């Protein structure tokens, strides 16, 4: 079963899935700018529909408790745009943590995550279907970030939900993997996010050997890394048999990354730009289906 904001679906209904996105987001309080405040719902709906026209059927929406999460709005987007949306529970980077997060015992955080999954988020009937994006800073993991990751593992073990993370510029992935697994997480239910940004093939392989999944999930965000480099690195991993352990997305976290702003492809980037780039490098239909359909269906499925 995969829990979407508008009810459970079968894994085979998920279809082409973006594994790490933001639709209802507001980071402006910490970032100090309005670019990370997705306050124009008509604009976001239009951007979702553009991605749907390229074949996107489902979005894993990883905006968690301290990032502007809005379950009712996600339900509206799901109905309005005719796509499946999976909502998240968790806490992000330490600068976004409230005093309650910093001071509460790990058990209280785990209980909240379980409540969001089993009963509904923020007192609504919108249930979370994934834990994340739980995050670590770089170069060091803050104490409250470590606590959140431990709570995520506890809740993931109890509910069967996947845990998806934010690795700052792809760093601390090995530390995240070890911490989550040490506290009981099944490695195949762990997605370490933003690994593409590490741009280090041997590091990718070292992380994947711990049994986890990774996200090449900042596709189209070329100020950080060119898509050509992403594509070359991804094909290198495919040649080594890791096609069952990788998912794709764009991680749209600023309005300036939306297609309406004129510089980027927004939620369309994977299907419109990146998949053709991979096909030109020899990506097969079978492997494409694994990256976009089969891997998300397996990883986000739970009892």
C-alpha positions as CSV (number, residue, x, y, z in Angstrom):
1,X,0.0,0.0,0.0
2,X,1.2,3.5,-0.8
3,X,-0.4,6.3,1.3
4,X,-1.3,9.4,-0.7
5,X,-2.8,12.6,0.5
6,X,-6.2,11.5,-0.9
7,X,-6.1,7.9,0.3
8,X,-4.2,4.6,-0.2
9,X,-3.3,3.2,-3.6
10,X,-1.8,0.0,-4.8
11,X,2.0,0.3,-5.7
12,X,1.2,-0.5,-9.3
13,X,-1.0,2.7,-9.5
14,X,1.9,5.0,-8.6
15,X,3.4,5.1,-12.2
16,X,6.1,7.6,-13.2
17,X,7.2,9.2,-9.9
18,X,9.3,12.2,-8.9
19,X,10.9,11.1,-5.6
20,X,11.8,14.4,-4.0
21,X,9.7,17.5,-4.6
22,X,8.1,20.6,-2.9
23,X,4.7,21.9,-3.8
24,X,3.6,23.6,-0.6
25,X,6.8,25.2,0.7
26,X,7.8,28.3,2.8
27,X,11.4,28.6,3.8
28,X,11.4,32.4,3.7
29,X,11.5,32.9,7.4
30,X,15.0,31.3,7.7
31,X,16.3,32.2,4.2
32,X,15.1,35.8,4.4
33,X,13.8,35.9,0.8
34,X,10.4,35.3,-0.9
35,X,11.8,32.9,-3.6
36,X,11.2,29.9,-1.3
37,X,7.6,30.8,-0.5
38,X,5.3,28.9,-2.8
39,X,2.3,31.2,-2.2
40,X,0.8,31.2,-5.7
41,X,-1.3,28.1,-5.8
42,X,-2.5,28.7,-9.4
43,X,1.2,28.9,-10.5
44,X,2.1,25.7,-8.7
45,X,-0.9,23.8,-10.1
46,X,0.0,25.0,-13.6
47,X,3.6,23.7,-13.1
48,X,2.3,20.4,-11.9
49,X,0.1,20.0,-15.0
50,X,3.1,20.8,-17.2
51,X,4.9,17.9,-15.6
52,X,1.8,15.7,-15.9
53,X,1.8,16.4,-19.7
54,X,5.3,14.9,-19.8
55,X,4.0,11.7,-18.1
56,X,4.5,12.4,-14.4
57,X,1.8,10.5,-12.5
58,X,3.0,10.8,-8.8
59,X,5.0,13.2,-6.7
60,X,6.7,12.4,-3.3
61,X,6.2,15.8,-1.6
62,X,8.9,16.0,1.1
63,X,8.1,19.3,2.7
64,X,8.0,18.4,6.4
65,X,6.8,20.0,9.6
66,X,9.1,23.1,9.7
67,X,9.1,23.8,6.0
68,X,5.6,25.1,5.4
69,X,3.8,21.7,5.0
70,X,0.1,22.0,4.2
71,X,-1.8,18.8,3.9
72,X,-5.1,20.3,2.8
73,X,-3.3,22.2,0.0
74,X,-1.6,19.0,-1.1
75,X,-5.0,17.3,-1.2
76,X,-6.3,20.1,-3.3
77,X,-3.4,19.8,-5.8
78,X,-3.9,16.1,-6.0
79,X,-7.6,16.5,-6.9
80,X,-7.2,19.6,-9.1
81,X,-4.3,18.1,-11.1
82,X,-5.3,14.5,-11.2
83,X,-2.0,13.1,-9.8
84,X,-0.9,11.1,-6.7
85,X,0.9,13.1,-4.0
86,X,2.6,11.5,-1.0
87,X,3.0,13.8,2.0
88,X,5.8,13.7,4.5
89,X,6.5,14.0,8.2
90,X,9.8,14.9,9.8
91,X,12.0,17.9,10.5
92,X,14.5,19.6,8.3
93,X,17.9,21.3,9.0
94,X,18.7,22.6,12.5
95,X,18.2,26.3,11.7
96,X,14.5,25.4,11.1
97,X,14.0,23.5,14.3
98,X,11.8,24.9,17.0
99,X,12.7,24.9,20.7
100,X,10.3,21.9,21.0
101,X,12.2,19.9,18.5
102,X,15.6,20.7,20.2
103,X,14.4,20.0,23.7
104,X,12.0,17.1,23.3
105,X,13.1,13.5,23.8
106,X,13.6,11.4,20.7
107,X,10.6,9.3,21.7
108,X,8.3,12.3,21.4
109,X,9.5,13.1,17.9
110,X,9.0,9.4,16.9
111,X,5.5,9.4,18.3
112,X,4.6,12.5,16.3
113,X,5.9,11.0,13.1
114,X,3.8,7.8,13.8
115,X,0.8,9.9,14.5
116,X,1.1,11.8,11.2
117,X,1.4,8.5,9.4
118,X,-1.3,6.6,11.1
119,X,-3.9,9.3,12.0
120,X,-3.2,12.4,9.9
121,X,-1.1,15.5,9.9
122,X,-1.9,18.7,11.7
123,X,-5.3,17.3,12.8
124,X,-6.5,16.6,9.3
125,X,-7.4,13.4,7.5
126,X,-4.3,13.8,5.3
127,X,-1.9,11.0,6.3
128,X,1.9,11.1,5.7
129,X,3.2,8.4,3.5
130,X,7.0,9.0,3.9
131,X,9.3,10.3,6.7
132,X,11.5,13.1,5.5
133,X,13.2,15.1,4.3
134,X,15.1,14.6,7.5
135,X,18.4,16.5,7.1
136,X,22.0,16.9,8.1
137,X,24.2,20.0,7.9
138,X,27.7,20.0,6.5
139,X,30.4,19.5,7.6
140,X,28.9,18.4,10.9
141,X,25.6,16.9,11.9
142,X,23.9,19.1,14.6
143,X,22.7,17.3,17.8
144,X,19.0,18.0,17.0
145,X,19.5,16.7,13.4
146,X,20.9,13.5,14.8
147,X,17.9,13.2,17.2
148,X,15.5,13.7,14.3
149,X,17.2,11.0,12.2
150,X,17.0,8.5,15.1
151,X,13.3,9.4,15.6
152,X,12.8,8.8,11.9
153,X,14.4,5.4,12.1
154,X,12.2,4.5,15.1
155,X,9.0,5.6,13.3
156,X,10.1,3.9,10.1
157,X,10.7,0.6,11.8
158,X,7.4,0.8,13.5
159,X,5.2,1.8,10.6
160,X,7.1,0.4,7.6
161,X,7.4,3.9,6.0
162,X,10.4,4.8,4.0
163,X,12.8,7.5,5.3
164,X,14.1,10.1,2.8
165,X,16.9,12.5,3.6
166,X,18.6,15.7,2.7
167,X,22.4,15.3,2.4
168,X,23.8,18.8,2.1
169,X,25.6,18.9,-1.2
170,X,25.6,15.1,-1.1
171,X,27.7,14.9,2.1
172,X,27.4,12.8,5.2
173,X,25.5,10.1,3.4
174,X,27.6,7.3,5.0
175,X,26.9,8.8,8.4
176,X,23.2,9.0,7.7
177,X,23.1,5.4,6.5
178,X,25.0,4.1,9.5
179,X,22.8,6.1,12.0
180,X,19.5,5.1,10.5
181,X,20.5,1.4,10.2
182,X,21.9,1.3,13.7
183,X,18.5,2.3,14.9
184,X,16.6,-0.3,13.0
185,X,15.8,1.0,9.6
186,X,15.7,-1.5,6.7
187,X,18.3,-0.1,4.2
188,X,16.0,-0.7,1.3
189,X,13.5,1.8,2.9
190,X,16.2,4.5,3.1
191,X,16.6,7.1,0.3
192,X,19.6,9.4,0.8
193,X,18.8,12.6,-1.1
194,X,20.9,14.8,-3.3
195,X,23.7,12.3,-3.8
196,X,24.1,13.5,-7.4
197,X,25.6,16.7,-6.0
198,X,28.6,14.9,-4.5
199,X,29.8,14.3,-8.1
200,X,32.0,11.5,-6.9
201,X,31.6,8.1,-8.4
202,X,33.5,6.1,-5.9
203,X,31.6,7.8,-3.1
204,X,28.3,6.8,-4.7
205,X,29.4,3.2,-4.8
206,X,30.6,3.3,-1.2
207,X,27.2,4.6,-0.1
208,X,25.3,2.1,-2.3
209,X,27.2,-0.8,-0.8
210,X,25.6,0.0,2.5
211,X,22.3,-1.3,1.0
212,X,20.5,2.1,0.8
213,X,18.8,3.8,-2.1
214,X,20.0,7.2,-3.4
215,X,18.4,10.2,-5.1
216,X,19.7,11.8,-8.2
217,X,17.1,14.3,-7.3
218,X,18.4,17.8,-8.2
219,X,18.0,17.3,-12.0
220,X,17.9,20.7,-13.8
221,X,19.5,22.6,-11.0
222,X,22.5,23.3,-13.1
223,X,24.1,26.1,-11.0
224,X,25.1,23.2,-8.6
225,X,26.1,20.6,-11.2
226,X,25.6,20.3,-14.9
227,X,23.0,17.7,-16.1
228,X,25.7,16.4,-18.5
229,X,27.8,15.4,-15.4
230,X,24.7,14.0,-13.7
231,X,23.9,11.9,-16.8
232,X,27.5,10.6,-17.1
233,X,27.6,9.7,-13.5
234,X,24.3,8.0,-13.5
235,X,25.2,5.9,-16.6
236,X,28.4,4.9,-14.9
237,X,26.3,3.5,-12.0
238,X,23.9,1.8,-14.4
239,X,26.9,0.0,-15.9
240,X,27.8,-1.3,-12.5
241,X,24.3,-2.7,-11.8
242,X,22.8,-0.2,-9.4
243,X,19.7,0.5,-11.4
244,X,17.5,-0.9,-8.7
245,X,18.7,1.6,-6.1
246,X,18.3,5.0,-7.7
247,X,15.4,7.4,-8.2
248,X,15.1,10.7,-10.0
249,X,13.6,14.1,-9.2
250,X,14.2,17.9,-9.4
251,X,13.9,19.2,-5.8
252,X,12.2,22.4,-6.8
253,X,12.8,24.6,-3.7
254,X,12.6,28.1,-5.2
255,X,10.1,29.8,-7.5
256,X,13.0,30.8,-9.7
257,X,13.5,27.1,-10.7
258,X,9.9,26.9,-12.0
259,X,9.4,26.9,-15.8
260,X,7.3,30.1,-15.6
261,X,10.4,32.0,-14.5
262,X,11.9,31.3,-17.9
263,X,15.4,29.8,-17.0
264,X,14.6,26.2,-15.9
265,X,12.2,23.4,-16.7
266,X,10.7,23.1,-13.2
267,X,9.0,19.8,-12.4
268,X,9.4,18.8,-16.1
269,X,13.2,18.7,-16.1
270,X,13.5,14.9,-15.6
271,X,11.1,13.9,-18.3
272,X,11.6,16.8,-20.7
273,X,15.4,17.2,-20.6
274,X,17.2,14.5,-18.6
275,X,15.6,11.3,-19.8
276,X,16.4,12.2,-23.5
277,X,19.9,13.0,-22.3
278,X,20.2,9.5,-20.7
279,X,18.7,7.8,-23.8
280,X,21.3,9.4,-25.9
281,X,23.8,7.7,-23.6
282,X,22.2,4.3,-24.0
283,X,19.5,4.2,-21.3
284,X,17.1,1.3,-22.1
285,X,13.4,1.4,-21.6
286,X,13.7,-1.4,-19.0
287,X,16.2,0.7,-16.9
288,X,14.1,3.9,-17.4
289,X,11.1,2.1,-16.0
290,X,13.1,1.0,-12.9
291,X,14.3,4.5,-12.2
292,X,10.9,6.1,-12.6
293,X,8.3,3.4,-11.8
294,X,9.5,0.2,-10.2
295,X,11.9,1.6,-7.7
296,X,9.5,4.1,-6.2
297,X,6.7,1.5,-6.1
298,X,8.9,-0.8,-4.2
299,X,10.5,1.7,-1.8
300,X,7.4,3.7,-0.8
301,X,5.2,0.6,-0.4
302,X,4.3,-0.3,3.2
303,X,2.0,-2.7,5.0
